[in-house]
Amino acid sequence: MLYREAGDFKTTYRSDQQTFPIKSERWLFWAFIAFAFLVVPFFINDYWNKAVFMPLLIYCMAALGLNILVGYAGQVSLGTGGFMAVGAFACYKLMTAFPWMDMFTVTVLSGVVTAGVGILFGLPSLRIKGFYLAVATLAAQFFLVWMFNKFPWFYNYSASGQITAPERTIFGVAVTGANTTPWATYVFGLVLVFVFAWVARNLTRGRIGRSWMAIRDMDIAAEIIGVSPLQAKLSAFAVSSFYIGMAGSMLFANYLGAAEVTEAFGIDKSFLVLFMVIIGGLGSILGSFLGAAFLVLLPVLLKNIMVDQFGWATDLAAHVQIMLIGGLIIFFLIAEPHGLAQLWRLTKEKLRLWPFPY
């Protein structure tokens, strides 16, 4: 049975502190990763890629970034959509200015550009926090969207104001443009999410992650014991914006192919990613994935049931879907305020003690 610890012992401190300390849990994780990398690409089609896998990977990346800022560093942000727009427009300018640059480099550099913008808008966090910081980041959301609409240089003076991703290939396989295949864009996104989720996990377990959590729990006490609020807060904004910028780049180049800033990166994106983090669990890497899965997969499931199975009108199904998801969000927050990640932790503890009482 899963999570049985008989004969599973540790001989070093490093092995005791690993992410998956129980052997069966490690096997389950690597089996899941092997399935995602080695099985799904052979069976994926355009519907599953566009409706499920690519939105899931993109929002997992965005939720990871926002969870670093809100969950680990305790800095409230409502500007996620604006920072995703920065990543998308940075990706567009890099792709058009440097046609020889590969897509992995473009995506990472888009994150770097967004990190710089995140540091700039993170400066108010040195003097304000809580509700006032949320308002400041909300202002950043509206300012960034306005800026990308106002200055034609960002969209290369296009008459429509829309940006379109040129074709890019990796090892001869197109991952952007009109000639992409579902498995190629899926594998591209999966590699990025896997690598940077591993990076995020190690960051949060190291010195920089401990400084973020110290500032989150009590900033005055953290400063007294030697944690620099300047370094901790700005690094949290930078790393968070880096991840969100890469998510914006993937959303534009690998998923949509073309985007208009107001429609693709409005305030609804900011609230959607924030809900993912809250539902999944603040301060949890796993929670970022669970929250993204909940808010990406559940609407697809409800749509298939209400429209395809029961034949409801699309607009009626959309309204019912919003009400059901809102009600489920409230229910989950009441049942477990620490999110789905906490429910999973409690389930694992019950499995470890079964059949004895909890």
Secondary structure in CASP SS format (residue, H / E / C, confidence):
PFRMAT SS
TARGET T0000
AUTHOR 0000-0000-0000
METHOD secondary structure of the structure
MODEL  1
M C 1.00
L C 1.00
Y C 1.00
R C 1.00
E C 1.00
A C 1.00
G C 1.00
D C 1.00
F C 1.00
K C 1.00
T C 1.00
T C 1.00
Y H 1.00
R H 1.00
S H 1.00
D H 1.00
Q C 1.00
Q C 1.00
T C 1.00
F C 1.00
P C 1.00
I C 1.00
K H 1.00
S H 1.00
E H 1.00
R H 1.00
W H 1.00
L H 1.00
F H 1.00
W H 1.00
A H 1.00
F H 1.00
I H 1.00
A H 1.00
F H 1.00
A H 1.00
F H 1.00
L H 1.00
V C 1.00
V H 1.00
P H 1.00
F H 1.00
F H 1.00
I C 1.00
N C 1.00
D H 1.00
Y H 1.00
W H 1.00
N H 1.00
K H 1.00
A H 1.00
V H 1.00
F H 1.00
M H 1.00
P H 1.00
L H 1.00
L H 1.00
I H 1.00
Y H 1.00
C H 1.00
M H 1.00
A H 1.00
A H 1.00
L H 1.00
G H 1.00
L H 1.00
N H 1.00
I H 1.00
L H 1.00
V H 1.00
G H 1.00
Y H 1.00
A C 1.00
G C 1.00
Q C 1.00
V C 1.00
S C 1.00
L C 1.00
G C 1.00
T H 1.00
G H 1.00
G H 1.00
F H 1.00
M H 1.00
A H 1.00
V H 1.00
G H 1.00
A H 1.00
F H 1.00
A H 1.00
C H 1.00
Y H 1.00
K H 1.00
L H 1.00
M H 1.00
T H 1.00
A H 1.00
F C 1.00
P C 1.00
W C 1.00
M C 1.00
D C 1.00
M H 1.00
F H 1.00
T H 1.00
V H 1.00
T H 1.00
V H 1.00
L H 1.00
S H 1.00
G H 1.00
V H 1.00
V H 1.00
T H 1.00
A H 1.00
G H 1.00
V H 1.00
G H 1.00
I H 1.00
L H 1.00
F H 1.00
G H 1.00
L H 1.00
P H 1.00
S H 1.00
L H 1.00
R C 1.00
I C 1.00
K C 1.00
G C 1.00
F H 1.00
Y H 1.00
L H 1.00
A H 1.00
V H 1.00
A H 1.00
T H 1.00
L H 1.00
A H 1.00
A H 1.00
Q H 1.00
F H 1.00
F H 1.00
L H 1.00
V H 1.00
W H 1.00
M H 1.00
F H 1.00
N H 1.00
K H 1.00
F C 1.00
P H 1.00
W H 1.00
F H 1.00
Y H 1.00
N C 1.00
Y C 1.00
S C 1.00
A C 1.00
S C 1.00
G C 1.00
Q C 1.00
I E 1.00
T E 1.00
A C 1.00
P C 1.00
E C 1.00
R E 1.00
T E 1.00
I E 1.00
F C 1.00
G C 1.00
V E 1.00
A E 1.00
V E 1.00
T E 1.00
G C 1.00
A C 1.00
N C 1.00
T C 1.00
T C 1.00
P H 1.00
W H 1.00
A H 1.00
T H 1.00
Y H 1.00
V H 1.00
F H 1.00
G H 1.00
L H 1.00
V H 1.00
L H 1.00
V H 1.00
F H 1.00
V H 1.00
F H 1.00
A H 1.00
W H 1.00
V H 1.00
A H 1.00
R H 1.00
N H 1.00
L H 1.00
T H 1.00
R H 1.00
G C 1.00
R H 1.00
I H 1.00
G H 1.00
R H 1.00
S H 1.00
W H 1.00
M H 1.00
A H 1.00
I H 1.00
R H 1.00
D H 1.00
M C 1.00
D H 1.00
I H 1.00
A H 1.00
A H 1.00
E H 1.00
I H 1.00
I C 1.00
G C 1.00
V C 1.00
S C 1.00
P H 1.00
L H 1.00
Q H 1.00
A H 1.00
K H 1.00
L H 1.00
S H 1.00
A H 1.00
F H 1.00
A H 1.00
V H 1.00
S H 1.00
S H 1.00
F H 1.00
Y H 1.00
I H 1.00
G H 1.00
M H 1.00
A H 1.00
G H 1.00
S H 1.00
M H 1.00
L H 1.00
F H 1.00
A H 1.00
N H 1.00
Y H 1.00
L H 1.00
G C 1.00
A E 1.00
A E 1.00
E C 1.00
V H 1.00
T H 1.00
E H 1.00
A H 1.00
F C 1.00
G C 1.00
I H 1.00
D H 1.00
K H 1.00
S H 1.00
F H 1.00
L H 1.00
V H 1.00
L H 1.00
F H 1.00
M H 1.00
V H 1.00
I H 1.00
I H 1.00
G H 1.00
G C 1.00
L C 1.00
G C 1.00
S C 1.00
I H 1.00
L H 1.00
G H 1.00
S H 1.00
F H 1.00
L H 1.00
G H 1.00
A H 1.00
A H 1.00
F H 1.00
L H 1.00
V H 1.00
L H 1.00
L H 1.00
P H 1.00
V H 1.00
L H 1.00
L H 1.00
K H 1.00
N H 1.00
I H 1.00
M H 1.00
V H 1.00
D H 1.00
Q H 1.00
F C 1.00
G C 1.00
W C 1.00
A C 1.00
T H 1.00
D H 1.00
L H 1.00
A H 1.00
A H 1.00
H H 1.00
V H 1.00
Q H 1.00
I H 1.00
M H 1.00
L H 1.00
I H 1.00
G H 1.00
G H 1.00
L H 1.00
I H 1.00
I H 1.00
F H 1.00
F H 1.00
L H 1.00
I H 1.00
A H 1.00
E C 1.00
P C 1.00
H C 1.00
G C 1.00
L H 1.00
A H 1.00
Q H 1.00
L H 1.00
W H 1.00
R H 1.00
L H 1.00
T H 1.00
K H 1.00
E H 1.00
K H 1.00
L H 1.00
R H 1.00
L H 1.00
W C 1.00
P C 1.00
F C 1.00
P C 1.00
Y C 1.00
END
